[in-house]
Amino acid sequence: MQAWRAMNPATGEEGELVLPIEPYLVDDVMEHAWESFEGWNSKSVKERINYIRQLRIYIVEHADDIAQEISWSTGKPKVEALSSELMVLLDWLLHTERTAEKELRTRKVKTPLMMRGKSSYVAYEPRGVVLVISPWNFPLYLAMVPALSALMAGNAVIIKPSEVTPLIGQLMEKLFAAAGFPQGLVQVVQGDAAIGAALVAASPNYIFFTGSVTTGKHIQLEAAKRLIPTTLELGGKDPMIVFQDAHLERTVRGAVWGSLTHSGQICMSVERIYVERPIYDKFIARLKRELESLKQNNREDTDLGSMTHARQIEIIRTHIDDALDQGASLEFGQRPVDGKLKRGLQVAPILLTNVKPSMRVMQEETFGPVLCITPFDTEEEAIELANNTSYGLSASIWTHDVERGQRVANGLQSGSVCINDVTVSIANAHLPFGGVKSSGIGRSHGDAGLQMFCHEKSIVVDLGQKKTELHWFPYADKYPLFLQLLEGLYGEKRSVIQMFRALRALRNKSRY
Ligand code: NAD
């Protein structure tokens, strides 16, 4: 395989050469994973926690360098790399140190009356080898959280990072080594879609995929052929609903940040803004002033970074052309120019009005610095407009009336909803994260964020002192007694007396 040259998308500066793996080596990767699994699985959760504590401390000590590396590879401002990627990862690490033992502990559950004398437990056992396939927009966070969750649960892990940000793959290798994780337990496999596909075909025991809907569907099909369970974290087309009683200043700033942080290349970016008609004009005027105040440069004080992946610019152009052809108005900014861009992959913010639900920019994920605004008249209309895409990742509602906010939240088809804020739900490790409709299958984070990487094993314990059980042989004369028992236990007039009578008779018939 040919080596790739890493590139800083904001400046066009070239970096190190990265060597992708040869496809025929994928089987070796799987074998190494199994070799390291046993040793890791035999460690207690407490022991495993020590590794992530080391990792947290190392990351904090090297935060500036790591933020710089993320910024270099993605084109996002350093402050975003620190605040939206590293801090959220660190908070998740601390949360996991505190909760992993409790979450993965074998737990006792209730045992029904019919099983009197026995006790029941649920044990959490690792699945084996977990494959994490990750995208380029949050190249560290979106690979590390599933990988570390799987590790905490006792699995070996293979990470297939995005080929667009290969240096972050190298950074992850360095981080795992620095935290002292056993060699070979986490393998970072550099490669493109073909390597991703080969890893899926090598039958890992679980696949955690984050990326586009198209790739997600493809992986799901391939996984189904091998009965591999998956989690799919896919794209979004997030709506923002603004009521006239919202705090205007905060809402405008929230709209600008939610749409433009990392140049809109976030699965939870605000991609559609619905504003209640009485404040529609005022909102747009205020929004334009806010857009004018943003800085976009290659210095430390920049607000806006660059696109990470040149392919995205073509998607933005296509969506804007389609919208303008169908009568949308360009209120701010301009269509990104064709040809070579002067300053790396920077795209300045674009504001569209007079957009219609049928336009591509209102239906497909744009993943760029594009704001689309539509007025609405009623709460019901706002919900209908917001639900009118195939996506359902997250949404935001802006209103002074929190009760109304919660009512509207109930009507939204969405994995998460923020009221008077955007995207922050992912930053709370206690909350589950994931989408509905085409935005994905399954949830990560939250109370069961580690358990998802486990088999739940059900265990029933009987002390083994009785000779037999009521439902064992012989069956003679038991049928009417079981009928009486089920009526006493579950019938409309549940009767303890009837139940005990039936039980006593059954015992006699069972030579108890
Ligand atoms: P992508 O689907 O093109 O690629 C994602 C990863 O899948 C890459 O590592 C790629 O090499 C790999 N891949 C591609 N084809 C494959 C195949 N056939 N088999 C196995 N692996 C394959 O996505 P992208 O462009 O890297 O990322 C952007 C997308 O990710 C956007 O749609 C965005 O919304 C989504 N995303 C979702 C979330 C979320 O949590 N829901 C978070 C971030 C990004």
Residues whose N, C-alpha, C, O or C-beta is under 5 A from the ligand:
A	BS01	NAD	I133 S134 P135 W136 K160 P161 S162 E163 G191 D192 A193 G196 A197 T210 G211 S212 V213 T215 H218 E233 L234 G235 G236 C267 S439
